[in-house]
């Protein structure tokens, strides 16, 4: 067994899919909005795209310098509020400083009940909980 053979030794589920395939199925039919397109957001979006997820939008401000960058990678770009209304999964991959304003203005009143909001950095959440 070679070093990289461990990636080919996945267990099969009863429907003959590998475990890693069945895990991606959890989000395969979900609508995913990536907020931001800096280094971290771009990496998240490209990893999802490389995994076969196609229902992804990049949520950016209308004056963002990253619009053409995201579009050149094959992503649809949309406004922040529209993305919050549309998505089942929202990934907030924007600066800590921008998170509170973006959440309050573009997500809180638009997000659907049952949607999942992911944060790559939770410093703002921690501050709110601890009243810092």
N, C-alpha and C positions, 0 to 999 in steps of 0.2 A: 504494500500500500504506500503510495507516494504522499508527500506532504499535502497536496491539494485534493487527494482522493476523499478526504473527509467530507467535502462538499457534495460528493456523489453518493454518499452512504446514508441518505435520508430514509426514514421509515415511510412506508406507504400506508395511506389510510384505506378504509374499506372500499372507497370509490376509486382507488388506484391513483390518487393524487399524492404527491409528496406533502409532508407536513408544511413545508414552507409555502407551497402553492395554496394550501387550504387557509393559511393565515392571511395571505394577501386577498383571498376571496371575501374576507370580512369587510374590506373597504372597496372592493372592486366596483360595486354599483353605487357607491356614495359620490356625492358632489363635493369636491375638495377645493377650498379657497385658501391660497397662500397669501398672507398679508405681508407685503414687502418683496423685494427682489435683490437684496444685498447678498453677501456671501453665503450666509446660513440659509436664507430662503431659497436661493437658487439651488443649493445643494439638495434641500428637501424636495423641491419640485422636480429636479432632474432624476433623483432617485426614484420617486414615484413614477415618473414617465418611463424610466428604464425598467421598472417592474411591471409595466403593462397597464398602469392606471392611466386612463385617457380623459377622465372627467375632471380636469384641473383648470382653475382660473387663477390668475395672478391679480391680486387686488392692490391697486396703486392709486395715489393721488393723481389728479389730472395733469399736474405739472411735473410729475416725476421724471427724472433723467433716465430711469430704468425701463420705461415703456418699450422703447425700441429694442433694448437688450432682451427683454422677456419675449417679445414677439419674434425676434430672430432665433430664439431657441424653440419656437413652435408653440408657444403658449398664448392663449387668449387672455387679454388684459381687460379688466373691468374696474369700475368705480368701487370704492370701499363699501358704501352702503348697499349697492346692488349685489356685491359678493356675499355680504352678510345675510341678505334675504334668500339668496340662491343656495347657499352651501349647507351640507349636512355636517361637514367637518371644516372648522376654521383654524388655521395655524397662524398665530400672531408672531411673526418673525421680523418684527420691527424694533427700533431702538427702545430702550427702557423709557426714555424721556417721552417718546411719542405714544406709547401704549395707552396711558389713561385717557388722553384726548381722543384717540382713534376709537377706543372702546366706547366712551361716553357718547360721542357724536355719530359714529358710523356702525356700531355693532349692537349696543344694548337695546335700542328700540327696533332694530330690524331682524335680529336673529330669530330663527324659528325655534319653538319649543322642541326639545329633544335633540337639538344640534349639540355637537361637541366642540369645545373651544380648547385648543392646545396652545401652551405658552412654552417657548424654548427657555425663557428666563423668567423666574417668578419673583424677582426682587420687588416689583410693585405690589404683588399679592401679599408678600411677606410684610411689607410696610403697612399695608391696609389692616392686616390681621393684628399686627403689633402696635398700631397707631403711632408709628414712628414719624 
